[in-house]
């Protein structure tokens, strides 16, 4: 199945907002005492040095108990740090990023710290503004649960040893893309403009990663090391790019669909944090507010030079269905472009394979089965074509 370059556009009409119930919620951060840790992290060897930086000394014993003896932990309190003491290893920052004092202290620590390349920030995963702040401060990864922390440290250790030996390629990196998403959301939330080139560069990084390593590796890496809104954006972009590549789209169309996916939820940056960060299902009034994000995103992007009509179409209409039951404009099949049809499938699939507080992540097989039940809402031929990237790419 090969489509010609250029997206097939249909006339778009704007009518009153039609609301339907979709909630986007994000899991809580917590240390679970009995959580099972992968055996692969409990191996014997020279322990990697972890500099644990915190604003709360009572956190230190739990971190030591979790990481030692597999890793050597040096605990440091914000406000009393000698940067000369941080000369190698991994930096792990665990502080309240909602307060200005710790943020300023972290900035001072990181300003001239060039000897440590890996900077992990421990953040409550449902607090998007703190995730954005972590990346703005220079985080290379954001982690929350104990299993994530240990797995990420293991990944870093393996990559460092492989680099030293010069034998194995490092695992795919999505940190730059996550930083770009966080930067865009932070700028929009604070009323500042963001550069379209940042979104384009993040999209190009994702395309290159999937072309090199495949969609499955990308999805696994994103789900392991990112959460919440940023995880969703990364997943949607990856799925959309993987879909377009599998269909052998021209490069220009792959980039355009990928950029639409990168920007599709930018309107959520203007949704109140009390709703965006709610760790449970949204009530009807909250759903109504959440479902304004496509129009908000569309209006935000209209003012950006060089934004294309196809991107604006994707951002505004990625929740539209062929039978007219979608939102915000209740479009029907003749009015929905090819780009939107592909983006909608990618968005739904990505949402299904994410974990939510009220349900576990679906397998890719079960998520694809859900898409197949949506005949009449999604284009049947595209859902059929999506089978290979959904299940085996």
N, C-alpha and C positions, 0 to 999 in steps of 0.2 A: 504494500500500500504506500504509494508515494504521492505527495501533494505538490503542486506547483508552488514556486516562490510567491510570496504575497498572501496575506490573509483574506479569505472571502468575507466581505462585510455585508451585512444586511441593515436596512434602516432601523434606527433606534428611536423609540418614543419614550418620553418621560411622563409618568403618571404618579398618582399618590403612592406613598410608601405602603407596601403590603407586608405585614409582619408575620413571621412564623417562628417556631421555637427551636432555636439552636443556641446552645451554651458552649462557651469555651472557658474551661477552668483548668487550674494548674495545681499540681500536687504540693503538699506541705513538706518542709524539711524536718527530719527528726532522726536521731540516732536510735536504732532499734537494737535492744540488747541482744536478742537471739537471732539477729539477721545472719544468715550463713554467708561466709566469705569464701570466694572461689579458692580451691586448693592450690591453684597455680600461683597465687600470691604468697603462699606460705612456704617458700622455698629457702634453702640455705645458700648463703653467699655473703660477699662483702656488702654490708648495709649501705644504702644510699642515704646521703645527708639531707634532711628535711628541716629547713628553718621555719618554725611555726611562729607566726607573728599574730598577736591578739591584743585586744584592749580589755580582756577579762581573764585574770589569772586562774579563776576557778575552772576554766575550760581545759587547762593544760593537762591535768591528770588523765582525763578521758582520752585525749589525743595520744598521750604516751602509751596508755594501755592498748589502744587500737593499733598503733603503728610499730611499737617496739616488740620484739627485737628485730623484725624484718627490716626496719629502717632506723637510722640514728636520728633522734629528734633533738634539735636545739630550740628551746622556747625563748621567745623574745617579746617583751612588753612594749607596746607603742608608747613613745615618749621617753624611752630609756634604751634606745637602740644605737649601738656603735656599728655603722655601716661597714666598717673594716672587717667586722666579724662575719659578714656574709660574703664569702669569697667563692663559694661553689655550691653544688647541690641544687635543691628545689626550694623555692619560696612558697609557703602556704600562708595566706592572709585570712584571718577569721575575725572580723570586726564589724561593728554596727555601721553600715554605710549610710544609714539614714541621718546620722549625726555629723555635723560639719567638723568637729574637732578630730575624730579619728580619720576622716577623709583627708584633712590637711596634713595630719601626721604621716599617713601612708604616702601622700604625694612627696613629702620630704624624704622619706626612706627610698622611694623608687627613682627620684629625680636623677641621681648620679649612679644608680646601681646598674652596671652593665655586665657584671660578671655572672649573673644568673639569668639564663634565658627562659626557664619555665617558671611562671608565676600563677599558682592556683589560688583562686578565691573561693572560700566557703560561703555560700549564700543560700538563704531560704529560697527554694526554687520557685515558689509561687509569687515572689516579690519582684516583678519585672523591672521596676525602677532601680532596685539594688543590683540586679544582673547587669543592667545598662551601665550603672555607675562602676561596677567592677571592671567591665571591659574598657570604659573610658579611662580608668586609672592605669590600665596596662595589663590586665589579666590575659593570659594565654588560654586559660580554661576556667570554667566555673563549675564547681561540684557541690553536691549537697549531702547525699546519703553516704554512710560508711563504705558500702560496696563500690560506689562511684569513686570515692577518694582512693581506695586501695587499688582499684582497677586502673585508674588514671596514673597513679604512681608506678604501677607495674608497666604500663605502656611507655612511660617516660624512661624508665630504667632499661627496658628492652631496646628502645630507640637509641639511647646513649651508648649502650654496649655494641649495638650493630654499627653505629657510626664510627666508633673507635676501631672495630674490627674491619670495617669497610666491606662487609659481606652481604648485608640484607638492606633492602630499601626501607626507609622509615614508613610508618603507617600514613595513610592519607591525612592531610591536614585540612581542617575546616575552621581553624581559629580565626583566620583573616576574614572569612565570610561572616562569622558570628560577631566579630568586632564591628564590621560594617553595619549589620542589622542593628546592633545595640546603639551605634552612633546615630543612625538615622532616626530610630525611635526616640532617643534622648533629645535630638535637635528639634523634632516635631513637637514633643511634649513641652519643651521650654519655649516654643514659639520662634525658634531660629530656623533658617533655611538649611537644607542639606544639599549636597552636590549629587546630581544625577550620575556623575562619573563614579562615585563611590558604589552606587547600586550596580552600575555596569561592570565595575571591576569585580565585585563580589559574585555576580552572575558568571563572569568569565572564569573565575576560580572554580566555581562549582562545575561548569561545563568541562573544564580541563580535568578535574578530579574524576568525574564519571567516565570520561573518555579513556582515561588511563587505567582506572581501577574497577570500573563497573558500578552499576547502581546499588547492588546488594551491599558492597563494602561501604559505600557512602551512607546508606540508610543505617546500617549497623553502627557506624562510627558516630553519626549524629545522635541516634537514640541513646547511645552509651554516655555521651559527654555533654549533651545540651538538653535543656528542658524548657517547657512553657512556650510562650509566644515565639521566641527565637528558634526553638526546636521546630515548631510548626512551620515557620517561614523557610527554614533550611530544608525541611523534608519536602514541602510543596515544590520548591524550586528544583530540588533534586529529582523528584518524581516526574515533574513536567519535562525537564531536560532529558531524562532517561527515556521518556515516552517519545519525544520528538526525535531523538537520536535513533531509536529503534525503528521509527517510521521512515528513516532516511531523509529527513527534512533538510533543505538547504541550510547552510550555516547561518544565514541572516534570519531565517525563521526560528531556528533553535535559540538564537540569542534573544529574539523578540519575545518568544514565549517564556524563556527563562527570566527575562527582566520583568515581564508582567507578573510572574509568580513571585519574584523577589519583592515587588512593591504591592502585592495584592492586599495585604493586611495593614498597610501603613496607617490607615485611618484609625486603627485600634490604639495608636499612640495618643489620641485625643479622647479616648474613653476613660471615665474616672477610674482611678486605681482601685477603689473599693469594689468595683465590678470586675475589672480586668484581673485582679489578684484574688478574687473570691475562690476559696478552695472547695467549692461544691457547686451544685447545679444552681443556675440563675433562676430567680422567680420571674413571673411574666413582665413586670415593670422593668427589671434589669435586662431581660432579653430584648425588650423594645429598644432600650438604649444601646445595647451591644450591636444590634442589627442596623444601627446607623453608620457603622464603620465603612461600608463600601462607598456611600455618598461622601462621607468626610474625606476619605482617601482621594476620591475623584476630585473634589474641590481643592484639596491641598496641592495636587499634582498639576492642575490646570495652569497654575502660574509659573511652572518651571519651563524655561526655554528648552526646545528640542524634544519635549515629550511628545510621543506620537499618539494619534487617535486610537491605534490598536491597544496601546498600553492603558490609556484611559478607559477604554472599553472593558479590558480585562479586570481592572481594579474595581470599576463600578458594578460589573455584572457577573462576577464569579459565583454568585449564589442564585443565579437565574436557572430555571428549568424549562425544558421544551414544552411542557404542558401548561405553562403560565403560573405555576404555583410558587415560583421563587420570588426573590426580592432583590433590589428595592423597587423595580419598575414593572414587575409581573410580565416580562417579555415572553413571547411564545416562539416556537421553533423558527419561523421565517425571519425573526428579528435578532437571533442569536448567532454570533459569528463563530467561525471555526476555532479561533483562538480561545474564546470563552468556553466553548464545549470541551476542549482539551484541558483547560485550566480547572474547570469545575470537577472533572473526573479526578484530576491530580489532587485537588484540595480535599475532596471527600475521602479518597484513599489514604492520604497522609493523616487526616484526622482520625481515621479508624485504627491505624497502626500505632498511634500514640497512646500512652497510658494516661488515664485521668483518675482523679481521686475516687470517683464513683464507679470505675470499671477498669479492668486491666487492658493492656494493649491487645488488639486482635492480631492473629497471625495474618500474614499476607494472603493466605488461601481464603480465610474467612472474610477478610475485607473485600477481596475480589468477588466472592459470592454475594455480598451485599450490593455491590455495584450492578451485578447481573439482575437483581430483583428490582432495579430502578428503571426498567424499560418504560418508555414514555416520558420519563424525566431526563434521561441521558441518551445520547445517540447510540443506538444499538451497535452499529458497525464500529464505532470508536471504542466502546467497551470491549467488543470482541478483539479488536486490534491491541487493546491494552493488556491482554492476558499474558503475553510473554514478558514485558517489562514488570508487570505486577508480580509474577510468580517465579521468574527464573533469571531475570537480567542481573 
